[in-house]
Amino acid sequence: MSGTSLDGIDAALLETDGEGQVRALAFRGEAYSDAARAQLAAATTLALTFDRPRASPDLVAAGELIDRTHAFAVHKLLREAGVEAADVGVIGYHGQTVAHRPDRGWTWQIGDGAVLARATGITVVSDFRSADVAAGGQGAPLLPVYHAALVAGLDKPVAVLNLGGVGNITFVGADGTLVAFDTGPANGLIDSWVEAETGARFDADGALAAAGQVDEAVLTGMLDHPFFELAPPKSLDRNDFTVQPARGLAAADGAATLTAFTAASVNEAIDRLPARPRRLIVAGGGRHNPTLLRMIGERTGLTPEPSDALGWNGDAMEAEGFAYMAVRTLRGLPISFPGTTGVAAPLPGGVVSRP
C-alpha cells in the first residue's frame, strides 16, 4: 500500500481466506527517497489538471517508479519473512492514487499489476476501485470489509478511524450494519503545512501543534466546506482541501489549527453514524500524534484507542486490507457495499494479472 501521504510503501504478509480467517505474518515499511516523493507529488499535481486519466510521459515514469519500488518491497518482505514467492497465493497491489474523481466517473491509481506479476512471479490483483466507480460508487473507502473482520469479536457498535493522508471511518453495528466514508483531511494538511514551514515531513509527536493556539476563525471557515454537508457515503481527494486558509499564521498556530480541523472533521463524521460507537479504534499514521488524539477525544467525548493496543499493527492495516481484498477478488466475493461506497449492491472488484 502506498497512500496519499506519499511517505513510502507498506508491505504486509497475511494468511487469510478473505472472510473470518485472518492472521498477520510479517510487515515492513519502505520509505520513499526525497526524489521519489517529489516525483510522485509532481505526478499527482499534473493528474489533477486532467479531465480524465490519460497517458503522459511524467505519469508513465511515475507509474514505472511505483512498479519498481513495489517489486523491491515484495522481495524484501518475503526474504525477511523466510517465505518463497511460490508459496504466496496473491498480491493485493493498490498502486498510487494520483487523482480520485468519482464525481466525474473516474479514479486513477498508477501502477501496473501485470508488471508486478512478472517481476515477482506471483498472481496480482490491482485496480481495486474502478469497478465501483463505474457502477456509480465512490470507490472509497474500501478497507471497511477488512475492518469488519478485525472487530468481529468486539462489543458493538464500534468504529475504526483510519488517519492517513485522508481520514476515513468504518462503523460496524451490533446487527452487522456496515457504514463507512471519508471524514476529511487527516494528516495530509498537517504534513503539508509542517513541511512548508519547517522542512520536516510531519509534526513529530504533535509537538508543533501542541505549542500553538487554534485560530477559531480560520477553523470555522474551513469547516464551512460543502463536503461536510454531504450525506455519506462520500469520498474525497487529498487535494480537495488546502492549507491556504491558514496562511499568515505562525508555524505552531497553523499546525494547531489544522490539527484541530482534522479533529473537528472526525467529530462531524461521528455525528453522522447510525449510532454512537462504544469504542473508537484509531489506525494509520495519525495514531502516533498525541495532540491529534487529544483533540479528537475532547471534541467527540470518546477515548481514541490506538489499534496497536488491540494487538493490531496500525501501520500494516491498509496493506493487510488489500491482501485480504485480493483473496476476496479471487473468490468472487464483494469488496464494496451500499453502506461503504454507495454502490447499488455488494460488488466485487479488482483486476487479476497472472505471471
C-alpha positions as CSV (number, residue, x, y, z in Angstrom):
1,M,0.0,0.0,0.0
2,S,1.3,3.4,-1.0
3,G,-1.0,6.1,0.5
4,T,-1.8,9.7,-0.2
5,S,0.8,10.8,2.4
6,L,3.5,9.7,-0.1
7,D,5.7,8.6,2.7
8,G,6.5,5.2,1.4
9,I,5.3,1.6,0.8
10,D,3.7,-0.6,3.5
11,A,4.1,-4.3,2.7
12,A,2.3,-7.0,4.7
13,L,2.1,-10.7,4.6
14,L,-1.2,-12.2,5.6
15,E,-2.8,-15.6,5.9
16,T,-6.5,-15.3,5.2
17,D,-9.5,-16.9,3.5
18,G,-10.9,-13.5,2.7
19,E,-13.6,-14.0,5.3
20,G,-13.2,-14.8,9.0
21,Q,-9.7,-16.2,9.0
22,V,-7.1,-13.5,9.4
23,R,-3.5,-14.0,10.7
24,A,-0.8,-11.3,10.2
25,L,2.6,-12.9,9.5
26,A,5.0,-10.1,8.6
27,F,5.3,-6.4,7.8
28,R,7.9,-3.9,6.6
29,G,7.8,-0.3,5.7
30,E,9.9,1.1,2.9
31,A,10.3,4.9,2.9
32,Y,10.4,6.8,-0.4
33,S,13.5,8.9,-1.1
34,D,13.1,12.6,-1.3
35,A,13.4,12.4,-5.1
36,A,10.7,9.7,-5.3
37,R,8.4,11.7,-3.1
38,A,8.9,14.8,-5.3
39,Q,8.3,12.8,-8.5
40,L,5.1,11.4,-7.1
41,A,3.9,14.7,-5.8
42,A,4.5,16.3,-9.2
43,A,2.6,13.4,-10.9
44,T,-0.3,14.0,-8.6
45,T,-0.4,17.7,-9.3
46,L,-0.3,17.0,-13.0
47,A,-3.0,14.3,-12.9
48,L,-5.4,16.7,-11.2
49,T,-5.2,19.0,-14.2
50,F,-6.6,16.3,-16.5
51,D,-10.3,15.9,-17.2
52,R,-9.8,12.1,-17.3
53,P,-6.9,9.6,-16.9
54,R,-4.6,9.6,-20.0
55,A,-1.1,8.8,-20.9
56,S,1.6,11.4,-20.1
57,P,5.4,10.9,-20.0
58,D,5.6,12.1,-16.4
59,L,2.7,9.9,-15.3
60,V,4.2,6.9,-17.2
61,A,7.6,7.5,-15.4
62,A,5.8,7.8,-12.1
63,G,4.0,4.5,-12.7
64,E,7.3,2.8,-13.5
65,L,8.7,4.1,-10.2
66,I,5.7,2.7,-8.4
67,D,6.1,-0.7,-10.1
68,R,9.8,-0.9,-9.4
69,T,9.6,0.1,-5.8
70,H,6.7,-2.2,-5.0
71,A,8.6,-5.1,-6.6
72,F,11.6,-4.4,-4.3
73,A,9.3,-4.1,-1.3
74,V,7.7,-7.6,-2.1
75,H,11.1,-9.2,-2.5
76,K,12.4,-7.7,0.7
77,L,9.4,-8.6,2.7
78,L,9.5,-12.2,1.6
79,R,13.2,-12.5,2.2
80,E,12.8,-11.2,5.8
81,A,9.9,-13.5,6.4
82,G,11.7,-16.5,5.0
83,V,8.9,-17.2,2.6
84,E,9.3,-18.3,-1.1
85,A,7.3,-16.4,-3.8
86,A,5.9,-19.8,-4.9
87,D,4.1,-20.1,-1.5
88,V,2.3,-16.8,-1.9
89,G,-1.2,-17.1,-3.4
90,V,-1.7,-13.5,-4.5
91,I,-0.5,-9.9,-4.1
92,G,-3.0,-7.1,-3.5
93,Y,-1.5,-4.1,-5.3
94,H,-3.3,-0.8,-4.6
95,G,-0.9,1.4,-6.6
96,Q,-0.6,5.1,-6.1
97,T,-3.7,7.3,-6.2
98,V,-2.8,10.4,-8.3
99,A,-6.4,11.6,-8.6
100,H,-9.8,10.5,-7.3
101,R,-12.8,12.0,-9.1
102,P,-15.8,9.8,-8.6
103,D,-18.0,12.8,-9.2
104,R,-16.6,12.7,-12.8
105,G,-16.9,9.0,-13.0
106,W,-13.2,8.0,-12.6
107,T,-10.4,7.3,-10.2
108,W,-6.8,6.9,-11.1
109,Q,-4.2,4.7,-9.5
110,I,-0.9,4.3,-11.2
111,G,1.0,1.0,-11.1
112,D,0.6,-1.9,-13.5
113,G,-0.5,-5.3,-11.9
114,A,0.9,-7.2,-14.9
115,V,4.3,-5.7,-14.4
116,L,4.4,-6.6,-10.7
117,A,3.2,-10.1,-11.5
118,R,6.1,-10.6,-14.0
119,A,8.6,-9.0,-11.5
120,T,7.6,-11.3,-8.6
121,G,6.2,-14.4,-10.2
122,I,3.1,-14.1,-8.1
123,T,-0.5,-13.5,-9.2
124,V,-1.5,-9.9,-8.6
125,V,-4.9,-8.2,-8.1
126,S,-4.8,-4.5,-8.8
127,D,-7.2,-1.6,-9.8
128,F,-9.5,-2.2,-6.9
129,R,-11.5,1.0,-7.2
130,S,-12.5,1.4,-10.8
131,A,-15.3,-1.1,-11.0
132,D,-17.1,0.5,-8.0
133,V,-16.8,4.0,-9.5
134,A,-18.0,2.7,-12.9
135,A,-21.1,1.3,-11.1
136,G,-21.8,4.7,-9.5
137,G,-20.0,4.2,-6.2
138,Q,-17.5,6.4,-4.6
139,G,-14.6,3.9,-5.0
140,A,-13.6,4.6,-1.4
141,P,-13.2,3.7,1.4
142,L,-12.5,0.0,0.7
143,L,-11.0,-1.1,4.0
144,P,-14.3,-1.5,5.8
145,V,-14.7,-5.1,4.8
146,Y,-11.4,-5.8,6.4
147,H,-12.2,-3.7,9.5
148,A,-15.3,-5.7,10.0
149,A,-13.3,-8.9,10.0
150,L,-10.9,-7.5,12.6
151,V,-13.6,-6.3,15.0
152,A,-15.7,-9.5,14.7
153,G,-15.1,-10.4,18.4
154,L,-15.6,-6.9,19.9
155,D,-18.7,-5.5,21.5
156,K,-20.6,-3.3,19.1
157,P,-21.3,-0.8,17.8
158,V,-17.6,0.0,17.2
159,A,-15.9,2.5,14.9
160,V,-12.5,2.2,13.2
161,L,-10.9,5.5,12.3
162,N,-8.1,5.5,9.8
163,L,-5.9,8.6,9.9
164,G,-3.8,8.6,6.8
165,G,-3.3,11.4,4.3
166,V,-7.1,11.4,4.2
167,G,-9.3,10.2,7.1
168,N,-12.0,7.6,6.9
169,I,-14.2,5.9,9.4
170,T,-15.9,2.5,9.5
171,F,-18.9,1.8,11.6
172,V,-19.9,-1.8,12.4
173,G,-23.3,-2.1,14.1
174,A,-24.5,-4.7,16.6
175,D,-26.5,-6.2,13.7
176,G,-23.6,-6.2,11.3
177,T,-24.5,-2.9,9.7
178,L,-21.5,-1.6,7.8
179,V,-21.3,2.1,7.1
180,A,-18.1,4.0,6.0
181,F,-17.0,7.2,4.4
182,D,-14.1,9.7,4.3
183,T,-14.1,12.1,7.1
184,G,-11.9,14.8,5.6
185,P,-8.1,15.5,5.6
186,A,-6.3,13.6,8.4
187,N,-2.5,14.0,8.2
188,G,-2.4,15.5,4.7
189,L,-2.8,19.2,5.5
190,I,-0.8,19.0,8.7
191,D,2.1,17.3,6.8
192,S,2.0,19.9,4.0
193,W,2.0,22.8,6.5
194,V,4.8,21.4,8.6
195,E,7.0,20.6,5.6
196,A,6.5,24.1,4.1
197,E,7.1,25.9,7.4
198,T,9.9,23.8,9.0
199,G,11.2,21.4,6.3
200,A,10.1,18.3,8.4
201,R,7.9,15.7,6.8
202,F,5.4,15.6,9.6
203,D,4.7,17.0,13.1
204,A,6.6,14.5,15.3
205,D,4.5,13.7,18.4
206,G,2.3,16.6,17.6
207,A,4.8,18.9,19.3
208,L,4.5,21.9,16.9
209,A,0.7,21.8,17.2
210,A,0.9,21.5,21.0
211,A,3.0,24.7,21.1
212,G,0.4,26.7,19.1
213,Q,-3.0,28.2,19.5
214,V,-6.0,27.3,17.4
215,D,-7.3,30.2,15.3
216,E,-11.0,29.7,15.8
217,A,-12.0,32.0,12.9
218,V,-9.8,30.0,10.4
219,L,-11.2,26.7,11.8
220,T,-14.8,27.8,11.4
221,G,-14.1,28.9,7.9
222,M,-12.5,25.6,7.0
223,L,-15.5,23.7,8.4
224,D,-17.8,25.7,6.1
225,H,-16.9,23.4,3.2
226,P,-19.6,21.7,1.1
227,F,-18.0,18.3,1.7
228,F,-19.2,18.3,5.3
229,E,-22.8,18.9,4.2
230,L,-22.9,15.8,2.0
231,A,-24.6,12.7,3.4
232,P,-22.4,9.5,3.5
233,P,-21.2,7.5,1.8
234,K,-18.8,10.1,0.4
235,S,-15.1,10.3,-0.5
236,L,-12.6,12.9,-1.4
237,D,-9.2,13.5,-3.0
238,R,-6.4,14.7,-0.7
239,N,-6.2,17.9,-2.8
240,D,-9.8,18.8,-2.3
241,F,-8.6,20.8,0.8
242,T,-5.6,23.1,1.1
243,V,-3.6,24.8,3.8
244,Q,-4.4,28.2,2.2
245,P,-6.8,29.3,4.9
246,A,-4.0,29.0,7.5
247,R,-1.5,31.2,5.5
248,G,-0.3,34.0,7.6
249,L,-0.4,32.2,10.9
250,A,2.7,31.4,12.9
251,A,4.0,27.9,12.2
252,A,2.8,26.5,15.6
253,D,-0.6,28.2,15.3
254,G,-1.1,26.9,11.8
255,A,-0.2,23.4,12.9
256,A,-2.6,23.6,15.9
257,T,-5.4,25.0,13.7
258,L,-5.0,22.3,11.0
259,T,-4.8,19.6,13.7
260,A,-8.0,20.9,15.3
261,F,-9.6,20.9,11.8
262,T,-8.8,17.2,11.4
263,A,-10.3,16.5,14.9
264,A,-13.4,18.6,14.2
265,S,-13.9,16.7,10.9
266,V,-13.8,13.4,12.8
267,N,-16.5,14.8,15.2
268,E,-18.6,15.8,12.3
269,A,-18.3,12.2,10.9
270,I,-19.2,10.5,14.2
271,D,-22.3,12.7,14.4
272,R,-23.4,11.1,11.1
273,L,-23.0,7.5,12.2
274,P,-26.2,5.4,12.7
275,A,-25.4,5.1,16.4
276,R,-22.8,6.3,18.8
277,P,-19.9,3.8,18.9
278,R,-18.9,2.2,22.2
279,R,-15.2,2.3,21.1
280,L,-13.2,4.4,18.6
281,I,-10.2,2.5,17.4
282,V,-7.6,4.5,15.5
283,A,-5.2,3.2,12.8
284,G,-2.9,4.9,10.4
285,G,0.0,7.3,11.0
286,G,-2.2,9.8,12.9
287,R,-2.4,7.5,15.8
288,H,1.2,8.4,16.6
289,N,0.2,12.1,17.1
290,P,-0.9,12.6,20.8
291,T,-2.0,16.1,20.2
292,L,-4.4,15.0,17.4
293,L,-5.7,12.1,19.6
294,R,-6.3,14.5,22.5
295,M,-8.2,16.9,20.3
296,I,-10.3,14.1,18.9
297,G,-11.1,12.9,22.4
298,E,-12.1,16.5,23.5
299,R,-14.4,17.0,20.5
300,T,-16.0,13.6,20.4
301,G,-16.2,12.7,24.0
302,L,-14.8,9.3,23.1
303,T,-11.4,7.9,24.0
304,P,-9.4,7.2,20.8
305,E,-7.7,3.8,21.2
306,P,-4.6,3.2,19.0
307,S,-5.1,0.0,17.2
308,D,-1.9,-1.4,18.5
309,A,-3.5,-1.8,21.9
310,L,-5.7,-4.5,20.4
311,G,-2.7,-6.3,19.0
312,W,-3.2,-5.0,15.5
313,N,-0.3,-3.4,13.6
314,G,-1.7,0.0,12.8
315,D,1.0,0.7,10.2
316,A,0.2,-2.6,8.4
317,M,-3.6,-2.5,8.3
318,E,-4.1,-0.9,4.9
319,A,-1.6,-3.2,3.3
320,E,-3.2,-6.2,5.0
321,G,-6.6,-5.0,3.9
322,F,-5.6,-5.1,0.2
323,A,-4.1,-8.5,0.7
324,Y,-7.5,-9.6,2.2
325,M,-9.4,-8.0,-0.6
326,A,-7.2,-9.6,-3.2
327,V,-8.2,-13.0,-1.8
328,R,-11.9,-12.0,-1.9
329,T,-11.4,-11.0,-5.6
330,L,-10.0,-14.4,-6.5
331,R,-13.0,-16.0,-4.7
332,G,-15.6,-13.7,-6.4
333,L,-16.6,-12.0,-3.1
334,P,-17.6,-8.4,-2.9
335,I,-15.2,-5.7,-1.6
336,S,-17.6,-2.7,-1.7
337,F,-21.1,-2.3,-0.4
338,P,-24.0,0.1,-0.5
339,G,-23.1,1.4,3.0
340,T,-19.5,1.9,2.3
341,T,-19.2,3.4,-1.2
342,G,-22.8,4.0,-2.2
343,V,-22.8,1.3,-4.9
344,A,-26.3,-0.1,-5.5
345,A,-25.4,-3.7,-4.5
346,P,-22.4,-5.5,-3.0
347,L,-19.8,-5.6,-5.7
348,P,-16.6,-7.5,-6.4
349,G,-13.6,-5.5,-7.8
350,G,-10.0,-5.7,-8.8
351,V,-8.2,-6.9,-12.0
352,V,-6.3,-10.2,-11.9
353,S,-2.9,-10.4,-13.5
354,R,-1.1,-13.7,-13.6
355,P,2.7,-14.1,-14.0
